[in-house]
């Protein structure tokens, strides 16, 4: 373990990996060597190995929040949506006060088409007081997908009240206002967007 950590500090990744693998084989029920192997694999872009190592951690310690988070993100990035959903759902059960986790869970549910559950996750996240603009933008996306255009306009507007430079909300709000026959307001939103990002 000490040798692996020392090699890691010196960026001697192959030697560090060998040390942590030996430790993992000696103590397979200990999550730490698997964690070190997983983060090394993730750093090197070996996604398949990282997923296997994070899964091994969760086999011995199902409540390991960091492993759930990292595995969920990796699965999301590689299109393994059911496993990513499971990871974030378990993370939310363990830590329902984490706004960023709830936001990512809601975004994944939205992508998966589970709009009602996405809205529930966002309702849990809003009172927590962080990530407000992103939460409200995602809520706007949920309303938009459900055809609740006035509710979507309100959510995008609230996101912009939290962060006037939230370009995703500006873009969606402008399009929706134009669609719903509010040309002046749509023009104002698009002008603001152009001023934010002239390119």
Residue pairs with C-beta under 8 A, 6 or more apart in sequence:
1 19
1 20
1 23
1 32
1 33
3 15
3 19
4 15
4 16
4 17
4 19
4 20
4 23
4 33
4 36
5 16
7 13
7 15
7 16
7 19
8 16
8 36
8 40
13 40
13 43
13 44
16 36
16 40
17 37
17 40
20 33
20 36
20 37
20 40
21 33
21 37
23 30
23 32
23 33
24 30
24 33
24 34
24 37
24 56
27 33
28 60
29 60
30 60
31 57
31 60
31 61
31 64
31 67
34 53
34 54
34 56
34 57
34 60
35 53
35 57
35 64
35 66
35 67
37 49
37 53
38 49
38 50
38 53
38 54
38 57
38 67
38 70
39 50
39 70
41 47
41 49
41 50
41 53
42 50
42 70
42 74
47 74
47 77
47 78
50 70
50 74
51 71
51 74
51 75
51 78
51 80
54 67
54 70
54 71
54 74
55 71
57 64
57 67
58 64
58 67
58 68
58 71
61 67
62 90
63 94
65 91
65 94
65 95
68 87
68 88
68 90
68 91
68 94
69 87
69 91
69 101
71 83
71 87
72 83
72 84
72 87
72 88
72 91
72 104
72 108
73 84
73 104
75 81
75 83
75 84
75 87
76 84
76 104
76 108
81 108
81 111
81 112
84 108
85 105
85 108
85 109
85 112
88 101
88 104
88 105
88 108
89 105
91 98
91 101
91 105
92 98
92 101
92 102
92 105
92 121
92 124
95 101
96 102
96 124
97 128
98 128
99 125
99 128
99 129
99 130
99 131
99 135
100 130
100 131
102 121
102 122
102 124
102 125
102 128
102 135
103 121
103 122
103 125
103 131
103 134
103 135
103 138
105 121
106 118
106 119
106 121
106 122
106 125
106 135
106 138
106 142
107 118
107 138
109 115
109 117
109 118
109 121
110 118
110 138
110 141
110 142
110 145
115 142
115 145
115 146
118 138
118 142
119 139
119 142
122 135
122 138
122 139
122 142
125 131
125 135
126 132
126 135
126 136
126 139
132 159
132 162
132 163
133 159
133 160
133 162
133 163
133 166
133 169
134 159
134 166
136 155
136 156
136 158
136 159
136 162
136 169
137 155
137 156
137 159
137 166
137 168
137 169
137 172
139 155
140 152
140 153
140 155
140 156
140 159
140 169
140 172
140 173
141 152
141 172
143 149
143 151
143 152
143 155
144 152
144 172
144 176
149 176
149 179
149 180
150 180
152 172
152 176
153 173
153 176
153 177
153 180
156 169
156 170
156 172
156 173
156 176
157 173
159 166
159 169
160 166
160 169
160 170
160 173
163 169
164 192
165 196
167 193
167 196
167 197
170 189
170 190
170 192
170 193
170 196
171 193
173 189
174 186
174 187
174 189
174 190
174 193
175 186
177 183
177 185
177 186
177 189
178 186
